[in-house]
């Protein structure tokens, strides 16, 4: 449950429609105690806007809207042009809070 709340802190709380579409018994256990707003753009503000859009797509909570590996490979961003150490460090951004 704690990991889900970390995801919600970054990606925002799922909508009421999302919870209604779920067919999980006891899904209310997983709902966050309060609404989180999406903060992906704020968290990755140092990244180019194309990279932020890709991150938002890949981290979509709704599986029907979530990007795939194929989506990422076809994306306009050229990952080889970026500092890989900075990208790697950003992946640990929530490991410290």
mmCIF file of the C-alpha atoms, coordinates in Angstrom:
data_MODEL
# 
_entry.id   MODEL 
# 
loop_
_atom_site.group_PDB 
_atom_site.id 
_atom_site.type_symbol 
_atom_site.label_atom_id 
_atom_site.label_alt_id 
_atom_site.label_comp_id 
_atom_site.label_asym_id 
_atom_site.label_entity_id 
_atom_site.label_seq_id 
_atom_site.pdbx_PDB_ins_code 
_atom_site.Cartn_x 
_atom_site.Cartn_y 
_atom_site.Cartn_z 
_atom_site.occupancy 
_atom_site.B_iso_or_equiv 
_atom_site.pdbx_formal_charge 
_atom_site.auth_seq_id 
_atom_site.auth_comp_id 
_atom_site.auth_asym_id 
_atom_site.auth_atom_id 
_atom_site.pdbx_PDB_model_num 
ATOM 1  C CA . UNK A 1 1  ? 0.000   0.000  0.000   1.00 0.00 ? 1  UNK A CA 1 
ATOM 2  C CA . UNK A 1 2  ? 2.876   2.368  0.805   1.00 0.00 ? 2  UNK A CA 1 
ATOM 3  C CA . UNK A 1 3  ? 4.313   1.913  -2.688  1.00 0.00 ? 3  UNK A CA 1 
ATOM 4  C CA . UNK A 1 4  ? 0.934   2.788  -4.225  1.00 0.00 ? 4  UNK A CA 1 
ATOM 5  C CA . UNK A 1 5  ? 0.820   6.010  -2.245  1.00 0.00 ? 5  UNK A CA 1 
ATOM 6  C CA . UNK A 1 6  ? 4.294   6.924  -3.518  1.00 0.00 ? 6  UNK A CA 1 
ATOM 7  C CA . UNK A 1 7  ? 3.037   6.333  -7.062  1.00 0.00 ? 7  UNK A CA 1 
ATOM 8  C CA . UNK A 1 8  ? -0.052  8.478  -6.395  1.00 0.00 ? 8  UNK A CA 1 
ATOM 9  C CA . UNK A 1 9  ? 2.151   11.278 -5.001  1.00 0.00 ? 9  UNK A CA 1 
ATOM 10 C CA . UNK A 1 10 ? 3.998   11.430 -8.329  1.00 0.00 ? 10 UNK A CA 1 
ATOM 11 C CA . UNK A 1 11 ? 1.287   10.495 -10.834 1.00 0.00 ? 11 UNK A CA 1 
ATOM 12 C CA . UNK A 1 12 ? -1.720  11.940 -9.011  1.00 0.00 ? 12 UNK A CA 1 
ATOM 13 C CA . UNK A 1 13 ? -4.655  10.119 -7.477  1.00 0.00 ? 13 UNK A CA 1 
ATOM 14 C CA . UNK A 1 14 ? -6.772  8.023  -9.819  1.00 0.00 ? 14 UNK A CA 1 
ATOM 15 C CA . UNK A 1 15 ? -10.131 9.492  -10.771 1.00 0.00 ? 15 UNK A CA 1 
ATOM 16 C CA . UNK A 1 16 ? -13.444 8.249  -9.393  1.00 0.00 ? 16 UNK A CA 1 
ATOM 17 C CA . UNK A 1 17 ? -14.129 6.715  -12.824 1.00 0.00 ? 17 UNK A CA 1 
ATOM 18 C CA . UNK A 1 18 ? -10.891 4.743  -12.586 1.00 0.00 ? 18 UNK A CA 1 
ATOM 19 C CA . UNK A 1 19 ? -11.881 3.247  -9.231  1.00 0.00 ? 19 UNK A CA 1 
ATOM 20 C CA . UNK A 1 20 ? -15.360 2.406  -10.537 1.00 0.00 ? 20 UNK A CA 1 
ATOM 21 C CA . UNK A 1 21 ? -13.878 0.560  -13.543 1.00 0.00 ? 21 UNK A CA 1 
ATOM 22 C CA . UNK A 1 22 ? -11.722 -1.598 -11.286 1.00 0.00 ? 22 UNK A CA 1 
ATOM 23 C CA . UNK A 1 23 ? -13.090 -4.994 -10.553 1.00 0.00 ? 23 UNK A CA 1 
ATOM 24 C CA . UNK A 1 24 ? -11.041 -5.594 -7.443  1.00 0.00 ? 24 UNK A CA 1 
ATOM 25 C CA . UNK A 1 25 ? -12.686 -6.656 -4.224  1.00 0.00 ? 25 UNK A CA 1 
ATOM 26 C CA . UNK A 1 26 ? -11.818 -4.304 -1.373  1.00 0.00 ? 26 UNK A CA 1 
ATOM 27 C CA . UNK A 1 27 ? -10.290 -1.741 -3.743  1.00 0.00 ? 27 UNK A CA 1 
ATOM 28 C CA . UNK A 1 28 ? -11.105 0.978  -1.215  1.00 0.00 ? 28 UNK A CA 1 
ATOM 29 C CA . UNK A 1 29 ? -8.117  -0.255 0.802   1.00 0.00 ? 29 UNK A CA 1 
ATOM 30 C CA . UNK A 1 30 ? -5.855  1.054  -1.966  1.00 0.00 ? 30 UNK A CA 1 
ATOM 31 C CA . UNK A 1 31 ? -7.410  4.492  -2.284  1.00 0.00 ? 31 UNK A CA 1 
ATOM 32 C CA . UNK A 1 32 ? -5.234  7.305  -0.952  1.00 0.00 ? 32 UNK A CA 1 
ATOM 33 C CA . UNK A 1 33 ? -6.532  9.101  2.159   1.00 0.00 ? 33 UNK A CA 1 
ATOM 34 C CA . UNK A 1 34 ? -6.594  12.393 0.254   1.00 0.00 ? 34 UNK A CA 1 
ATOM 35 C CA . UNK A 1 35 ? -6.336  13.506 -3.364  1.00 0.00 ? 35 UNK A CA 1 
ATOM 36 C CA . UNK A 1 36 ? -2.849  13.958 -4.807  1.00 0.00 ? 36 UNK A CA 1 
ATOM 37 C CA . UNK A 1 37 ? -2.288  16.162 -7.819  1.00 0.00 ? 37 UNK A CA 1 
ATOM 38 C CA . UNK A 1 38 ? 0.011   14.991 -10.585 1.00 0.00 ? 38 UNK A CA 1 
ATOM 39 C CA . UNK A 1 39 ? 3.493   16.472 -10.148 1.00 0.00 ? 39 UNK A CA 1 
ATOM 40 C CA . UNK A 1 40 ? 5.503   14.719 -12.861 1.00 0.00 ? 40 UNK A CA 1 
ATOM 41 C CA . UNK A 1 41 ? 6.220   17.979 -14.700 1.00 0.00 ? 41 UNK A CA 1 
ATOM 42 C CA . UNK A 1 42 ? 7.370   19.663 -11.463 1.00 0.00 ? 42 UNK A CA 1 
ATOM 43 C CA . UNK A 1 43 ? 9.511   16.692 -10.465 1.00 0.00 ? 43 UNK A CA 1 
ATOM 44 C CA . UNK A 1 44 ? 11.251  16.503 -13.833 1.00 0.00 ? 44 UNK A CA 1 
ATOM 45 C CA . UNK A 1 45 ? 11.317  20.248 -14.579 1.00 0.00 ? 45 UNK A CA 1 
ATOM 46 C CA . UNK A 1 46 ? 14.997  20.022 -15.595 1.00 0.00 ? 46 UNK A CA 1 
ATOM 47 C CA . UNK A 1 47 ? 14.109  17.613 -18.400 1.00 0.00 ? 47 UNK A CA 1 
ATOM 48 C CA . UNK A 1 48 ? 13.113  18.708 -21.920 1.00 0.00 ? 48 UNK A CA 1 
ATOM 49 C CA . UNK A 1 49 ? 9.347   18.970 -22.426 1.00 0.00 ? 49 UNK A CA 1 
ATOM 50 C CA . UNK A 1 50 ? 9.377   16.031 -24.867 1.00 0.00 ? 50 UNK A CA 1 
ATOM 51 C CA . UNK A 1 51 ? 10.969  13.856 -22.172 1.00 0.00 ? 51 UNK A CA 1 
ATOM 52 C CA . UNK A 1 52 ? 8.388   14.948 -19.599 1.00 0.00 ? 52 UNK A CA 1 
ATOM 53 C CA . UNK A 1 53 ? 5.550   14.096 -21.992 1.00 0.00 ? 53 UNK A CA 1 
ATOM 54 C CA . UNK A 1 54 ? 7.073   10.660 -22.553 1.00 0.00 ? 54 UNK A CA 1 
ATOM 55 C CA . UNK A 1 55 ? 7.436   10.090 -18.801 1.00 0.00 ? 55 UNK A CA 1 
ATOM 56 C CA . UNK A 1 56 ? 3.809   11.122 -18.261 1.00 0.00 ? 56 UNK A CA 1 
ATOM 57 C CA . UNK A 1 57 ? 2.681   8.667  -20.941 1.00 0.00 ? 57 UNK A CA 1 
ATOM 58 C CA . UNK A 1 58 ? 4.756   5.793  -19.585 1.00 0.00 ? 58 UNK A CA 1 
ATOM 59 C CA . UNK A 1 59 ? 3.603   6.428  -16.006 1.00 0.00 ? 59 UNK A CA 1 
ATOM 60 C CA . UNK A 1 60 ? -0.099  6.749  -16.800 1.00 0.00 ? 60 UNK A CA 1 
ATOM 61 C CA . UNK A 1 61 ? -2.180  5.043  -14.120 1.00 0.00 ? 61 UNK A CA 1 
ATOM 62 C CA . UNK A 1 62 ? -4.801  4.003  -16.668 1.00 0.00 ? 62 UNK A CA 1 
ATOM 63 C CA . UNK A 1 63 ? -3.432  1.009  -18.580 1.00 0.00 ? 63 UNK A CA 1 
ATOM 64 C CA . UNK A 1 64 ? -5.462  1.954  -21.658 1.00 0.00 ? 64 UNK A CA 1 
ATOM 65 C CA . UNK A 1 65 ? -3.601  5.281  -21.837 1.00 0.00 ? 65 UNK A CA 1 
ATOM 66 C CA . UNK A 1 66 ? -0.174  4.035  -20.741 1.00 0.00 ? 66 UNK A CA 1 
ATOM 67 C CA . UNK A 1 67 ? 2.637   4.026  -23.272 1.00 0.00 ? 67 UNK A CA 1 
ATOM 68 C CA . UNK A 1 68 ? 4.561   0.923  -24.207 1.00 0.00 ? 68 UNK A CA 1 
ATOM 69 C CA . UNK A 1 69 ? 8.209   0.224  -24.932 1.00 0.00 ? 69 UNK A CA 1 
ATOM 70 C CA . UNK A 1 70 ? 7.347   0.602  -28.622 1.00 0.00 ? 70 UNK A CA 1 
ATOM 71 C CA . UNK A 1 71 ? 5.836   4.023  -27.864 1.00 0.00 ? 71 UNK A CA 1 
ATOM 72 C CA . UNK A 1 72 ? 9.027   5.067  -26.098 1.00 0.00 ? 72 UNK A CA 1 
ATOM 73 C CA . UNK A 1 73 ? 11.246  3.887  -28.944 1.00 0.00 ? 73 UNK A CA 1 
ATOM 74 C CA . UNK A 1 74 ? 9.182   5.837  -31.482 1.00 0.00 ? 74 UNK A CA 1 
ATOM 75 C CA . UNK A 1 75 ? 9.150   8.975  -29.341 1.00 0.00 ? 75 UNK A CA 1 
ATOM 76 C CA . UNK A 1 76 ? 10.650  12.209 -30.644 1.00 0.00 ? 76 UNK A CA 1 
ATOM 77 C CA . UNK A 1 77 ? 13.188  12.352 -27.834 1.00 0.00 ? 77 UNK A CA 1 
ATOM 78 C CA . UNK A 1 78 ? 16.641  11.008 -28.586 1.00 0.00 ? 78 UNK A CA 1 
ATOM 79 C CA . UNK A 1 79 ? 17.801  9.514  -25.294 1.00 0.00 ? 79 UNK A CA 1 
ATOM 80 C CA . UNK A 1 80 ? 21.364  9.150  -26.538 1.00 0.00 ? 80 UNK A CA 1 
ATOM 81 C CA . UNK A 1 81 ? 21.646  12.943 -26.630 1.00 0.00 ? 81 UNK A CA 1 
ATOM 82 C CA . UNK A 1 82 ? 21.119  13.292 -22.865 1.00 0.00 ? 82 UNK A CA 1 
ATOM 83 C CA . UNK A 1 83 ? 23.403  12.897 -19.907 1.00 0.00 ? 83 UNK A CA 1 
ATOM 84 C CA . UNK A 1 84 ? 22.797  9.317  -18.821 1.00 0.00 ? 84 UNK A CA 1 
ATOM 85 C CA . UNK A 1 85 ? 24.134  9.944  -15.308 1.00 0.00 ? 85 UNK A CA 1 
ATOM 86 C CA . UNK A 1 86 ? 21.527  12.664 -14.765 1.00 0.00 ? 86 UNK A CA 1 
ATOM 87 C CA . UNK A 1 87 ? 18.758  10.441 -16.112 1.00 0.00 ? 87 UNK A CA 1 
ATOM 88 C CA . UNK A 1 88 ? 19.876  7.587  -13.856 1.00 0.00 ? 88 UNK A CA 1 
ATOM 89 C CA . UNK A 1 89 ? 20.048  9.862  -10.804 1.00 0.00 ? 89 UNK A CA 1 
ATOM 90 C CA . UNK A 1 90 ? 16.517  11.110 -11.489 1.00 0.00 ? 90 UNK A CA 1 
ATOM 91 C CA . UNK A 1 91 ? 15.213  7.560  -11.263 1.00 0.00 ? 91 UNK A CA 1 
ATOM 92 C CA . UNK A 1 92 ? 16.047  7.573  -7.545  1.00 0.00 ? 92 UNK A CA 1 
ATOM 93 C CA . UNK A 1 93 ? 14.249  10.823 -6.810  1.00 0.00 ? 93 UNK A CA 1 
ATOM 94 C CA . UNK A 1 94 ? 11.609  9.208  -4.606  1.00 0.00 ? 94 UNK A CA 1 
ATOM 95 C CA . UNK A 1 95 ? 13.899  6.701  -2.938  1.00 0.00 ? 95 UNK A CA 1 
ATOM 96 C CA . UNK A 1 96 ? 15.044  9.368  -0.498  1.00 0.00 ? 96 UNK A CA 1 
ATOM 97 C CA . UNK A 1 97 ? 11.784  10.790 0.836   1.00 0.00 ? 97 UNK A CA 1 
# 
